[in-house]
């Protein structure tokens, strides 16, 4: 595991400069930055009280040593890469006070930060029984087509909260029921796979003239 060299940060606490420096102690802090739980993020700049102490490595980690007065509260921020946003503006950690002057510094403090993706991947898997070679529309635009087995896979990138209306277009096959069914999905703040299972029936020719209301299914 590659670890960045230790960074030393001097934190000024209210009080006289001489008293603050004499009372300051080194604190070891380990930072982990993730985009999602278990997914580390590289190249994130970490700041302590507004001062940069380095960037995370390929494992999303950064190890630093901070010089501060025991009991001080430190403001932690992360500057996320392009296409990511900080899950929160900042967080605060309070350094444990020493019980005596001769007490050794505490073990490493662990801080987890999050940079959430601005876009999420939506994958649509369509299974249309008795529906081979049918156009699949998303938002009214042609997005793909079912194969000879009635299966199609389509992907889209979008912001969390984006609503997708997926339609299996049967206009070229007026005998198929239901007619052009629509399934509506809302993209969460996570990559998501949406499964569409549709079963079509072949209408008898003498009933083609009858109108049937188009079915719309909404899934959130």
C-alpha positions in Angstrom: 0.0 0.0 0.0 1.5 3.3 -1.1 1.3 6.0 1.6 2.1 9.7 1.0 4.9 11.1 3.1 3.8 12.5 6.4 2.7 16.1 6.2 3.2 18.5 9.1 0.6 21.1 9.7 0.8 23.9 12.4 -2.6 24.7 13.8 -3.0 28.0 15.6 -5.4 28.0 18.6 -6.8 31.0 20.4 -4.4 32.2 23.1 -0.9 33.6 23.1 1.4 32.3 20.4 4.1 31.2 22.9 1.6 29.3 25.1 -0.1 27.7 22.0 3.2 26.4 20.6 4.5 25.1 23.8 1.3 23.2 24.5 0.9 21.8 20.9 1.4 18.1 20.4 1.6 16.0 17.2 -1.5 14.0 16.3 -1.4 11.3 13.6 -4.5 11.4 11.4 -5.4 8.9 8.6 -7.8 10.0 5.9 -9.9 7.7 3.6 -11.9 9.3 0.8 -14.6 7.2 -0.9 -17.0 7.8 -3.8 -19.3 5.1 -2.5 -18.8 2.7 0.4 -15.7 0.6 -0.3 -14.7 2.5 -3.4 -11.6 4.6 -2.7 -11.0 7.9 -4.6 -7.6 9.1 -5.7 -6.3 12.7 -6.1 -8.6 14.3 -3.5 -7.0 17.3 -1.8 -7.6 17.3 2.0 -7.6 20.5 4.1 -7.3 20.9 7.9 -8.5 24.3 9.1 -8.3 25.6 5.5 -4.7 24.5 4.9 -3.9 21.7 2.4 -2.0 18.7 3.8 -1.8 16.6 0.6 -3.8 14.4 -1.7 -5.1 10.8 -1.4 -3.2 8.0 -3.1 -4.5 5.2 -5.4 -6.0 3.6 -2.3 -7.9 6.8 -1.4 -5.8 7.3 1.7 -3.7 10.0 3.1 -1.6 9.9 6.3 -0.7 13.2 8.0 0.7 14.5 11.3 -1.0 17.5 12.7 0.5 19.8 15.3 -2.3 21.0 17.6 -3.3 21.7 21.2 -5.0 18.7 22.9 -8.7 19.3 23.0 -8.7 21.5 19.9 -11.5 21.1 17.3 -10.2 20.8 13.7 -12.2 21.5 10.6 -11.7 18.9 7.9 -12.6 19.5 4.2 -12.1 17.7 0.9 -11.7 19.2 -2.5 -13.3 16.7 -4.8 -12.2 16.0 -8.4 -14.2 17.1 -11.4 -17.5 15.3 -11.7 -17.7 14.7 -7.9 -19.1 16.7 -5.1 -18.4 16.7 -1.3 -21.1 14.9 0.6 -20.8 17.6 3.2 -19.2 21.0 3.3 -16.9 20.1 6.2 -16.7 18.0 9.3 -15.1 18.6 12.7 -13.0 16.3 14.8 -12.0 17.0 18.4 -8.5 16.0 19.5 -8.5 14.1 22.8 -7.0 16.0 25.7 -3.9 14.6 27.5 -4.4 13.7 31.1 -0.8 14.7 32.0 2.1 16.5 30.4 4.1 13.4 30.0 1.4 11.3 28.4 2.2 10.0 24.9 0.2 11.0 21.9 -2.9 8.9 21.1 -3.0 6.3 18.3 -3.9 7.4 14.7 -7.2 9.1 14.3 -9.2 7.7 11.4 -11.4 10.1 9.3 -13.6 9.0 6.4 -14.6 11.6 3.8 -17.0 11.2 0.8 -17.0 12.6 -2.7 -20.2 11.7 -4.4 -20.4 11.3 -8.2 -22.4 14.0 -10.0 -23.6 11.4 -12.5 -24.8 7.8 -12.1 -25.0 4.9 -14.5 -28.5 3.5 -15.3 -28.6 0.1 -17.1 -31.9 -1.1 -18.5 -32.3 -4.8 -19.2 -35.5 -5.4 -21.3 -37.0 -8.9 -21.7 -40.0 -8.8 -24.0 -41.7 -12.2 -24.3 -43.2 -12.6 -27.8 -41.6 -9.2 -28.6 -38.6 -9.7 -31.0 -37.2 -6.9 -33.0 -39.1 -4.1 -31.3 -37.8 -0.5 -30.9 -37.0 0.6 -27.4 -37.4 4.3 -26.7 -36.2 6.4 -23.7 -37.8 9.8 -23.4 -39.3 9.3 -26.8 -35.9 8.8 -28.5 -34.8 5.6 -30.1 -32.4 3.9 -27.7 -32.1 0.4 -29.0 -34.0 -2.7 -30.2 -34.9 -6.1 -28.8 -33.1 -9.0 -30.5 -34.6 -12.2 -31.9 -35.2 -13.4 -28.3 -36.9 -10.1 -27.3 -33.9 -8.9 -25.2 -32.2 -5.5 -25.1 -29.7 -3.8 -22.9 -29.3 -0.1 -22.8 -27.3 2.2 -20.6 -27.5 5.9 -19.8 -25.6 8.4 -17.6 -27.6 10.9 -15.6 -27.8 13.0 -12.4 -29.4 11.4 -9.4 -33.1 11.9 -9.5 -33.3 11.8 -13.3 -36.6 10.2 -14.5 -36.5 7.8 -17.5 -39.6 6.8 -19.4 -38.8 3.5 -21.3 -41.2 2.5 -24.0 -41.3 -0.7 -26.0 -42.7 0.5 -29.3 -45.3 -1.8 -30.9 -46.7 0.6 -33.4 -45.3 -1.4 -36.3 -46.9 -4.5 -34.8 -50.6 -3.4 -34.0 -51.6 -7.0 -33.1 -49.3 -7.0 -30.0 -50.9 -6.3 -26.7 -50.3 -4.3 -24.5 -49.6 -1.6 -27.0 -46.4 0.4 -26.5 -46.1 -0.1 -22.8 -44.2 2.5 -20.8 -42.1 1.9 -17.7 -40.9 4.9 -15.7 -37.8 4.8 -13.5 -36.1 7.3 -11.2 -32.3 7.1 -10.9 -31.2 7.0 -7.2 -27.9 8.4 -5.9 -26.2 5.1 -6.9 -25.5 3.1 -10.1 -28.6 1.1 -10.8 -29.8 -1.8 -13.0 -33.5 -1.6 -14.0 -35.2 -4.7 -15.2 -38.2 -4.6 -17.5 -40.1 -7.8 -18.0 -42.9 -7.5 -20.5 -45.1 -10.2 -21.9 -47.0 -9.6 -25.2 -50.0 -11.4 -26.6 -50.9 -11.7 -30.2 -54.4 -10.2 -30.8 -56.8 -12.0 -33.1 -57.3 -10.1 -36.4 -61.0 -9.5 -35.8 -60.2 -7.5 -32.7 -57.7 -5.2 -34.1 -60.1 -2.3 -34.4 -60.8 -2.2 -30.7 -58.8 0.4 -28.8 -56.9 -0.5 -25.6 -55.5 1.9 -23.1 -51.7 2.1 -23.1 -50.2 0.8 -19.9 -47.7 2.9 -17.9 -45.7 1.4 -15.1 -43.8 3.7 -12.7 -41.0 2.3 -10.6 -39.1 4.4 -8.0 
